[in-house]
Amino acid sequence: MRGQPTHPPSSISAVILTRLAKQYQSNMVRSSLQLNSEWIPKVEESLAIKQLTQRSLAERLEVSRSSVSKFINCKPVALNTFIRLCQELNLDWNSASQPEREWNDQIESFKFKREDFKANPGGQIAPDEIVGREELIERLWSHLQQQSLIFSGERRIGKSSILKKMTAEAKADMLPIYRDLEGIRTPIEFVEAVWQDTETYLRDVGTARRVREYLSQLTGSYFDGYQFPEVAAEHWKILLTKTIEDLVTLQDKQIVLIWDEMPHMLGNFSDETAMEILDSLRSLRQTYPDVRMVFSGSIGLHHIIKNLQKAGYSNDPTNDMYPIEGQPLSLEEATQLTINLLQGEDIPVVDLQQTAENIALAADCIPFYIHHLINQFKAVESEIDSEVIARTVNECLRSSLNLWKMDHYRERIDNYYSEEQKPYALEILDILSINPATSFSRLWQYLKSEPETKDKEMARTVLRLLLKDYYLVQEDNLSGSMYTFRYQLVQKYWQISRGL
């Protein structure tokens, strides 16, 4: 550390380790921090001296503008984000953070005031406001007792909310550690994030000393920071292993590493690096059988692995993980969520039960779209009925603002389907968007009449991909297998966006 004499690793005493353990137990007791209001003038002064705006500060650190705004307005932000912001502004993050007693008092006050459900489209949903996921969560916990999981499902289905609810309401013998990986660009950033989480979750039993000791050997002086030094980058595999070793040895609960947007992170890496990450994680699961991992994300992991196989990857890095698919709410659960929101927002309706059911059906029982619809209804002066519901859905799907983030259904084909596969995918979706459930033989009659879709086996391959990617569903009846859109909202969007 700057300004202090260096010590060879061999001379690091137990006294120093104990002192630092206590220091980190005190400093890292929370996974989020908020600014002490007394420090606002210092923040403003530092912004002025550095000639920074909230936007430029966010861009410099590659964090969201909302995180910077929350930081400046003394709202909770992620621990690592809080520390990075303070470091950029030359502030002592430990002194600038609000005292723990005040923080806990505010949390209790906040929970006490959350009496009504409110529409929160796209925002973070409090665990106690997540409706109807108890059976799925119990199923996830049951499988995690035996092996690691791949938790997949369509975007907006509520996967992240489910995982966060699991983390917040974990079983007594489980230690779930949740992390969103979408913004991670390098292997060392990933390992650093896992280690930072480890430091936080091991606060009651000690620090992750193996990592600190190894970094001390690399740097020649005792490492007591919170961000890895540059020299650590090429040693990410060793640091990852030592982090897991600390987790395993310092507590006796079942460790569950919940990594959201795993495919996004792997897609940010080079092919070679992605292969190494997947192989390293599989090796750790085999070496430490009590460690469970959950891979989740809005991009199918099969796309990432398929691309790696094209680059020469021959391993099957997830064959020890059990796949579980997230589904929309049941109609009963979706109706109850809608009733809660209608009542919480005090929205007038003709028949509460029937209107709530109609809204749930119009939203395919997907919480994200239910929240969006309720949010739109707040501006409607009349009572909500079937006509208002249908009109609002249509307006949202046609909005140039892309309110429901539907454009990714088209963009995903460009990003993850090969040049040969794209015309088949577009043609199949075009056909099914304006037709009832259709057999493959009838689909083929359409496809083979087009110049770019004359390969029957390629048509079958792409059809399977569209099933995997949640565009379509296969229904079996007396006539055989029939194919149709999985969700009516996606079918309507496809018709509108393609001008069909």
C-alpha positions as CSV (number, residue, x, y, z in Angstrom):
1,M,0.0,0.0,0.0
2,R,1.3,3.4,-0.9
3,G,3.3,5.2,1.9
4,Q,3.9,2.0,3.9
5,P,6.9,-0.3,3.9
6,T,6.6,-3.5,1.9
7,H,6.7,-6.9,3.6
8,P,7.8,-10.2,2.0
9,P,4.8,-12.6,1.9
10,S,6.6,-14.9,4.4
11,S,6.7,-12.2,7.0
12,I,2.9,-11.5,7.0
13,S,2.0,-12.2,10.6
14,A,-1.2,-13.6,12.0
15,V,-1.7,-10.4,13.9
16,I,-1.9,-8.4,10.6
17,L,-4.3,-11.0,9.1
18,T,-6.5,-10.8,12.1
19,R,-6.5,-7.0,12.0
20,L,-7.4,-6.9,8.4
21,A,-10.1,-9.5,8.8
22,K,-11.8,-7.4,11.4
23,Q,-11.4,-4.3,9.2
24,Y,-13.1,-6.0,6.3
25,Q,-15.8,-7.5,8.4
26,S,-16.6,-4.0,9.4
27,N,-16.3,-2.3,6.0
28,M,-18.0,-5.0,3.8
29,V,-20.9,-6.0,5.9
30,R,-23.3,-5.0,3.2
31,S,-23.5,-5.8,-0.5
32,S,-24.8,-2.2,-1.1
33,L,-23.9,1.2,0.3
34,Q,-25.3,4.7,0.2
35,L,-23.7,8.1,0.6
36,N,-23.8,9.9,3.9
37,S,-25.7,13.1,3.2
38,E,-23.0,15.1,5.0
39,W,-20.7,14.2,2.1
40,I,-22.9,15.7,-0.7
41,P,-20.9,19.0,-0.7
42,K,-17.6,17.1,-1.1
43,V,-19.1,15.1,-4.0
44,E,-20.3,18.3,-5.7
45,E,-16.9,20.0,-5.1
46,S,-15.1,17.0,-6.6
47,L,-17.4,16.9,-9.6
48,A,-16.7,20.6,-10.2
49,I,-12.9,20.3,-9.8
50,K,-12.8,17.4,-12.2
51,Q,-15.3,19.1,-14.5
52,L,-17.6,16.0,-14.5
53,T,-21.3,15.7,-15.1
54,Q,-23.4,12.8,-14.0
55,R,-23.4,11.6,-17.6
56,S,-19.7,11.9,-18.1
57,L,-18.9,10.2,-14.8
58,A,-21.2,7.3,-15.7
59,E,-19.6,7.0,-19.1
60,R,-16.0,7.1,-17.7
61,L,-16.8,4.3,-15.2
62,E,-19.1,2.4,-17.6
63,V,-21.9,2.4,-15.1
64,S,-25.5,3.4,-15.6
65,R,-26.6,7.1,-15.1
66,S,-29.2,5.9,-12.7
67,S,-26.4,4.4,-10.5
68,V,-24.6,7.8,-10.4
69,S,-27.9,9.6,-9.7
70,K,-28.7,7.2,-6.8
71,F,-25.2,7.7,-5.4
72,I,-25.4,11.5,-5.5
73,N,-28.9,11.4,-4.0
74,C,-27.9,9.2,-1.1
75,K,-29.7,6.1,-2.4
76,P,-28.3,2.5,-2.2
77,V,-26.0,1.4,-4.9
78,A,-24.0,-1.8,-5.4
79,L,-21.0,-2.0,-3.2
80,N,-18.4,-2.2,-5.9
81,T,-20.1,0.7,-7.8
82,F,-20.1,2.8,-4.7
83,I,-16.3,2.2,-4.2
84,R,-15.5,2.9,-7.8
85,L,-17.4,6.2,-7.7
86,C,-15.7,7.3,-4.5
87,Q,-12.3,6.4,-5.9
88,E,-12.9,8.4,-9.1
89,L,-13.9,11.4,-7.0
90,N,-11.0,11.0,-4.6
91,L,-13.2,10.3,-1.7
92,D,-12.6,7.8,1.2
93,W,-15.4,5.4,0.4
94,N,-15.5,3.9,3.9
95,S,-15.9,7.3,5.6
96,A,-18.4,8.5,2.9
97,S,-20.8,5.7,3.4
98,Q,-23.8,6.1,5.7
99,P,-23.4,4.4,9.1
100,E,-24.8,0.9,9.3
101,R,-27.3,1.7,12.0
102,E,-28.9,4.5,10.0
103,W,-28.9,2.2,6.9
104,N,-30.7,-0.6,8.7
105,D,-33.2,1.9,10.2
106,Q,-34.1,3.2,6.7
107,I,-34.5,-0.4,5.4
108,E,-37.0,-1.2,8.1
109,S,-38.8,2.0,7.5
110,F,-38.9,1.4,3.7
111,K,-40.3,-2.1,4.2
112,F,-42.9,-0.8,6.6
113,K,-44.2,1.7,4.0
114,R,-44.5,-0.9,1.2
115,E,-48.1,-1.7,1.9
116,D,-49.5,-1.5,-1.7
117,F,-48.3,-3.1,-4.9
118,K,-47.3,-0.6,-7.5
119,A,-46.7,-1.0,-11.2
120,N,-43.0,-1.1,-11.8
121,P,-42.4,-2.0,-15.5
122,G,-38.8,-3.1,-16.0
123,G,-37.8,-2.1,-12.5
124,Q,-36.6,-4.1,-9.6
125,I,-39.4,-6.0,-7.8
126,A,-39.2,-6.5,-4.1
127,P,-39.1,-10.2,-3.2
128,D,-42.3,-10.0,-1.2
129,E,-44.1,-8.5,-4.2
130,I,-43.2,-11.5,-6.5
131,V,-46.4,-13.5,-6.9
132,G,-46.8,-17.2,-7.6
133,R,-43.2,-18.5,-7.9
134,E,-43.1,-20.6,-4.7
135,E,-43.5,-23.9,-6.5
136,L,-40.8,-23.2,-9.1
137,I,-38.4,-21.9,-6.5
138,E,-39.0,-25.0,-4.4
139,R,-38.3,-27.1,-7.5
140,L,-35.0,-25.2,-8.1
141,W,-33.9,-25.7,-4.5
142,S,-34.7,-29.4,-4.7
143,H,-32.6,-29.9,-7.8
144,L,-29.8,-27.8,-6.4
145,Q,-29.4,-30.3,-3.6
146,Q,-28.2,-32.8,-6.2
147,Q,-26.5,-30.8,-9.0
148,S,-25.9,-27.4,-10.7
149,L,-28.5,-25.9,-13.0
150,I,-29.1,-24.1,-16.2
151,F,-32.1,-21.8,-15.7
152,S,-33.4,-20.7,-19.1
153,G,-36.5,-19.0,-20.4
154,E,-37.7,-16.3,-22.6
155,R,-36.7,-12.7,-22.0
156,R,-39.1,-10.8,-19.6
157,I,-40.4,-14.0,-18.1
158,G,-39.0,-13.0,-14.7
159,K,-36.0,-15.2,-14.3
160,S,-33.9,-12.5,-12.6
161,S,-36.6,-11.7,-10.1
162,I,-37.0,-15.4,-9.3
163,L,-33.3,-15.8,-8.7
164,K,-33.2,-12.7,-6.5
165,K,-36.1,-14.0,-4.5
166,M,-34.3,-17.2,-4.0
167,T,-31.3,-15.3,-2.8
168,A,-33.3,-13.1,-0.4
169,E,-35.3,-16.0,1.1
170,A,-32.8,-18.8,1.0
171,K,-33.1,-22.0,3.0
172,A,-31.1,-22.0,6.3
173,D,-28.6,-24.6,5.0
174,M,-28.0,-22.7,1.7
175,L,-25.6,-19.9,0.8
176,P,-26.8,-18.4,-2.5
177,I,-24.6,-15.6,-4.0
178,Y,-26.3,-13.7,-6.8
179,R,-24.4,-11.7,-9.5
180,D,-25.5,-10.1,-12.8
181,L,-22.6,-10.7,-15.3
182,E,-23.9,-8.8,-18.3
183,G,-21.4,-5.9,-18.0
184,I,-18.3,-8.0,-17.5
185,R,-15.8,-7.8,-20.3
186,T,-12.7,-9.8,-19.2
187,P,-12.0,-13.0,-17.2
188,I,-10.3,-11.0,-14.4
189,E,-13.3,-8.8,-14.0
190,F,-15.4,-11.9,-13.6
191,V,-13.1,-13.4,-11.0
192,E,-12.8,-10.1,-9.2
193,A,-16.6,-9.9,-9.0
194,V,-16.8,-13.5,-7.6
195,W,-14.1,-12.6,-5.1
196,Q,-15.8,-9.4,-4.0
197,D,-19.0,-11.3,-3.5
198,T,-17.1,-13.9,-1.5
199,E,-15.6,-11.2,0.7
200,T,-19.1,-9.9,1.4
201,Y,-20.7,-13.2,2.2
202,L,-17.9,-14.5,4.3
203,R,-17.9,-11.5,6.6
204,D,-19.2,-13.5,9.6
205,V,-16.4,-16.1,9.4
206,G,-13.4,-14.4,8.1
207,T,-11.8,-13.0,4.9
208,A,-10.9,-14.8,1.7
209,R,-7.3,-15.0,2.7
210,R,-6.0,-17.3,0.0
211,V,-6.6,-14.7,-2.7
212,R,-5.0,-11.9,-0.6
213,E,-2.0,-14.0,0.1
214,Y,-1.5,-14.9,-3.5
215,L,-1.9,-11.3,-4.6
216,S,0.6,-10.3,-2.0
217,Q,3.1,-12.7,-3.5
218,L,2.5,-11.2,-7.0
219,T,2.9,-7.6,-5.8
220,G,5.6,-8.0,-3.2
221,S,3.5,-6.2,-0.6
222,Y,0.5,-7.1,1.4
223,F,-2.7,-6.7,-0.7
224,D,-5.5,-5.1,1.3
225,G,-7.4,-3.4,-1.5
226,Y,-10.8,-4.2,-3.0
227,Q,-9.9,-4.1,-6.6
228,F,-7.3,-6.5,-8.2
229,P,-4.0,-5.0,-9.3
230,E,-3.2,-5.1,-13.0
231,V,-0.7,-7.9,-12.5
232,A,-3.5,-10.2,-11.5
233,A,-5.1,-10.4,-15.0
234,E,-3.0,-13.3,-16.4
235,H,-3.5,-15.3,-13.2
236,W,-7.3,-15.3,-13.2
237,K,-7.6,-19.1,-13.2
238,I,-5.6,-19.5,-10.0
239,L,-7.4,-16.6,-8.3
240,L,-10.8,-18.2,-9.2
241,T,-9.7,-21.5,-7.7
242,K,-8.5,-19.8,-4.5
243,T,-11.7,-17.9,-4.2
244,I,-13.8,-21.1,-4.4
245,E,-11.4,-22.7,-1.9
246,D,-12.0,-20.0,0.6
247,L,-15.8,-20.3,0.1
248,V,-15.6,-24.1,0.7
249,T,-13.4,-24.0,3.7
250,L,-14.7,-21.0,5.6
251,Q,-18.3,-22.0,6.0
252,D,-20.4,-25.2,6.1
253,K,-23.5,-24.3,4.0
254,Q,-24.4,-25.4,0.6
255,I,-22.8,-22.8,-1.8
256,V,-24.9,-21.8,-4.7
257,L,-23.3,-19.3,-7.1
258,I,-26.2,-17.8,-9.1
259,W,-24.8,-16.1,-12.2
260,D,-27.3,-14.2,-14.3
261,E,-26.6,-13.3,-17.9
262,M,-23.9,-15.8,-18.2
263,P,-24.3,-16.1,-22.0
264,H,-24.0,-12.4,-22.3
265,M,-20.7,-12.4,-20.5
266,L,-19.3,-15.3,-22.5
267,G,-20.3,-13.5,-25.7
268,N,-18.1,-10.5,-24.6
269,F,-15.1,-12.8,-24.5
270,S,-13.0,-14.2,-27.3
271,D,-13.8,-17.7,-28.3
272,E,-10.6,-19.0,-26.6
273,T,-11.3,-17.2,-23.4
274,A,-15.0,-18.4,-23.3
275,M,-13.8,-22.0,-23.7
276,E,-11.3,-21.6,-20.9
277,I,-14.0,-20.1,-18.6
278,L,-16.5,-22.9,-19.2
279,D,-13.8,-25.6,-18.8
280,S,-12.5,-23.9,-15.6
281,L,-16.0,-23.7,-14.1
282,R,-16.8,-27.4,-14.9
283,S,-13.5,-28.4,-13.4
284,L,-14.3,-26.5,-10.2
285,R,-17.7,-28.2,-10.0
286,Q,-16.0,-31.6,-10.2
287,T,-13.2,-30.7,-7.7
288,Y,-15.7,-29.2,-5.2
289,P,-18.9,-31.3,-5.5
290,D,-20.6,-29.2,-2.7
291,V,-20.4,-26.1,-4.9
292,R,-23.5,-25.5,-7.0
293,M,-23.7,-23.1,-10.0
294,V,-26.7,-21.6,-11.7
295,F,-26.3,-20.3,-15.2
296,S,-29.1,-18.0,-16.4
297,G,-29.6,-15.5,-19.1
298,S,-31.8,-14.0,-21.8
299,I,-29.6,-15.4,-24.6
300,G,-29.7,-19.2,-25.0
301,L,-26.4,-20.8,-23.9
302,H,-26.8,-23.2,-26.8
303,H,-26.0,-20.3,-29.2
304,I,-22.7,-19.6,-27.4
305,I,-21.6,-23.2,-27.2
306,K,-22.6,-23.8,-30.9
307,N,-20.4,-20.9,-32.0
308,L,-17.5,-22.2,-29.9
309,Q,-17.9,-25.6,-31.5
310,K,-17.5,-23.9,-34.9
311,A,-14.3,-22.5,-33.6
312,G,-13.0,-25.9,-32.7
313,Y,-14.4,-26.5,-29.2
314,S,-15.1,-30.1,-28.6
315,N,-16.1,-30.2,-24.9
316,D,-19.5,-30.4,-23.4
317,P,-19.0,-28.0,-20.5
318,T,-22.5,-28.1,-19.1
319,N,-23.4,-31.8,-19.3
320,D,-23.3,-32.1,-15.5
321,M,-25.9,-29.3,-15.1
322,Y,-29.7,-29.9,-15.0
323,P,-31.8,-27.7,-17.3
324,I,-34.9,-26.0,-15.9
325,E,-37.1,-23.8,-17.9
326,G,-38.8,-20.7,-16.5
327,Q,-42.5,-20.3,-17.5
328,P,-45.0,-17.5,-17.3
329,L,-47.3,-17.4,-14.3
330,S,-50.3,-19.6,-14.2
331,L,-53.5,-17.8,-15.1
332,E,-54.6,-17.9,-11.4
333,E,-51.3,-16.4,-10.3
334,A,-51.2,-13.8,-13.1
335,T,-54.7,-12.8,-12.2
336,Q,-53.8,-12.4,-8.5
337,L,-50.8,-10.2,-9.5
338,T,-53.0,-8.1,-11.7
339,I,-55.6,-7.6,-8.9
340,N,-52.8,-6.6,-6.5
341,L,-51.6,-4.0,-9.0
342,L,-55.0,-2.7,-9.9
343,Q,-55.9,-2.2,-6.2
344,G,-52.5,-0.8,-5.4
345,E,-52.8,1.8,-8.2
346,D,-56.5,2.4,-7.4
347,I,-57.5,1.9,-11.0
348,P,-61.3,1.8,-11.6
349,V,-62.6,-1.4,-13.3
350,V,-66.1,-2.8,-14.0
351,D,-65.5,-6.3,-12.6
352,L,-62.2,-6.7,-10.7
353,Q,-61.8,-10.5,-11.1
354,Q,-62.9,-10.7,-14.7
355,T,-60.9,-7.6,-15.8
356,A,-57.8,-8.8,-14.0
357,E,-58.1,-12.2,-15.8
358,N,-58.5,-10.4,-19.2
359,I,-55.4,-8.3,-18.5
360,A,-53.4,-11.4,-17.5
361,L,-54.5,-13.3,-20.7
362,A,-53.7,-10.3,-22.9
363,A,-50.2,-10.2,-21.3
364,D,-49.6,-13.9,-21.8
365,C,-49.4,-14.1,-18.0
366,I,-46.0,-12.6,-18.1
367,P,-45.3,-10.2,-15.1
368,F,-43.3,-7.7,-17.2
369,Y,-46.2,-7.0,-19.6
370,I,-48.8,-7.0,-16.8
371,H,-46.8,-4.3,-15.0
372,H,-46.5,-2.3,-18.3
373,L,-50.3,-2.5,-18.9
374,I,-51.2,-1.4,-15.4
375,N,-48.8,1.5,-15.8
376,Q,-50.5,2.5,-19.0
377,F,-54.0,2.2,-17.4
378,K,-53.1,4.9,-14.8
379,A,-53.5,7.5,-17.6
380,V,-56.9,6.2,-18.7
381,E,-59.8,8.2,-17.3
382,S,-62.5,5.7,-18.0
383,E,-63.0,2.3,-16.3
384,I,-60.8,-0.5,-17.7
385,D,-62.7,-3.0,-19.9
386,S,-61.9,-5.4,-22.7
387,E,-61.9,-2.7,-25.3
388,V,-59.5,-0.6,-23.4
389,I,-57.2,-3.6,-22.8
390,A,-57.1,-4.6,-26.5
391,R,-56.5,-1.0,-27.6
392,T,-53.7,-0.4,-25.1
393,V,-51.9,-3.7,-26.1
394,N,-52.1,-2.7,-29.7
395,E,-50.8,0.8,-29.0
396,C,-47.8,-0.6,-27.0
397,L,-46.9,-3.1,-29.7
398,R,-47.0,-0.3,-32.4
399,S,-45.2,2.3,-30.3
400,S,-42.1,3.7,-32.0
401,L,-40.6,3.9,-28.4
402,N,-40.3,0.1,-28.3
403,L,-42.0,0.2,-24.9
404,W,-42.0,-3.6,-24.5
405,K,-38.5,-4.2,-25.9
406,M,-39.9,-6.5,-28.6
407,D,-37.3,-5.6,-31.2
408,H,-34.9,-8.1,-29.9
409,Y,-37.0,-10.9,-31.4
410,R,-36.0,-9.6,-34.8
411,E,-32.4,-8.6,-33.9
412,R,-31.7,-11.9,-32.3
413,I,-32.0,-13.7,-35.6
414,D,-29.4,-11.4,-37.2
415,N,-27.1,-11.8,-34.2
416,Y,-27.3,-15.6,-33.6
417,Y,-28.5,-17.3,-36.8
418,S,-26.1,-18.0,-39.6
419,E,-26.5,-16.3,-43.0
420,E,-27.8,-19.6,-44.3
421,Q,-30.3,-20.0,-41.5
422,K,-31.7,-16.4,-41.5
423,P,-34.0,-16.6,-44.5
424,Y,-35.5,-19.9,-43.1
425,A,-36.2,-18.3,-39.7
426,L,-37.8,-15.2,-41.2
427,E,-39.9,-17.1,-43.6
428,I,-41.1,-19.6,-41.0
429,L,-42.1,-16.8,-38.6
430,D,-43.8,-14.8,-41.3
431,I,-45.9,-17.8,-42.3
432,L,-46.9,-18.8,-38.7
433,S,-47.6,-15.2,-37.7
434,I,-50.6,-15.0,-40.1
435,N,-51.7,-18.7,-40.0
436,P,-53.1,-21.0,-37.3
437,A,-51.0,-23.9,-36.0
438,T,-49.3,-25.4,-39.0
439,S,-47.7,-28.8,-39.7
440,F,-44.2,-29.1,-41.0
441,S,-45.4,-30.6,-44.3
442,R,-47.5,-27.5,-44.9
443,L,-44.7,-25.2,-43.8
444,W,-42.4,-26.9,-46.3
445,Q,-44.9,-26.3,-49.1
446,Y,-44.5,-22.6,-48.5
447,L,-40.7,-22.7,-48.0
448,K,-39.7,-24.7,-51.0
449,S,-41.5,-22.1,-53.3
450,E,-39.0,-19.4,-52.2
451,P,-35.5,-19.2,-53.8
452,E,-33.6,-19.0,-50.5
453,T,-35.4,-21.8,-48.6
454,K,-35.2,-25.0,-50.6
455,D,-33.1,-27.2,-48.2
456,K,-35.6,-29.4,-46.3
457,E,-33.1,-30.5,-43.6
458,M,-32.0,-26.9,-43.0
459,A,-35.7,-26.0,-42.6
460,R,-36.0,-28.7,-39.9
461,T,-32.8,-27.5,-38.2
462,V,-34.0,-23.9,-38.0
463,L,-37.5,-25.0,-36.8
464,R,-35.8,-26.7,-33.9
465,L,-33.8,-23.5,-33.1
466,L,-36.9,-21.4,-33.1
467,L,-38.4,-23.8,-30.6
468,K,-35.3,-23.6,-28.4
469,D,-35.3,-19.8,-28.6
470,Y,-39.0,-19.6,-27.4
471,Y,-40.4,-18.2,-30.6
472,L,-42.5,-21.3,-31.3
473,V,-44.1,-24.2,-29.5
474,Q,-44.8,-27.7,-30.9
475,E,-48.3,-29.1,-30.2
476,D,-49.3,-32.6,-30.9
477,N,-52.8,-33.6,-31.9
478,L,-54.5,-36.4,-34.0
479,S,-53.1,-34.8,-37.2
480,G,-49.5,-34.9,-35.9
481,S,-47.1,-32.2,-34.8
482,M,-48.3,-28.6,-35.3
483,Y,-46.2,-25.4,-34.9
484,T,-47.4,-22.0,-33.7
485,F,-46.1,-19.0,-31.8
486,R,-45.5,-19.6,-28.1
487,Y,-46.8,-16.2,-27.1
488,Q,-49.7,-14.3,-28.8
489,L,-47.9,-11.0,-28.0
490,V,-44.9,-12.0,-30.0
491,Q,-47.1,-13.2,-32.8
492,K,-48.9,-9.8,-32.9
493,Y,-45.6,-8.0,-32.7
494,W,-44.2,-10.0,-35.6
495,Q,-47.3,-9.3,-37.8
496,I,-47.0,-5.5,-37.1
497,S,-43.2,-5.2,-37.4
498,R,-43.1,-7.2,-40.6
499,G,-46.2,-5.4,-42.1
500,L,-48.1,-8.7,-42.6
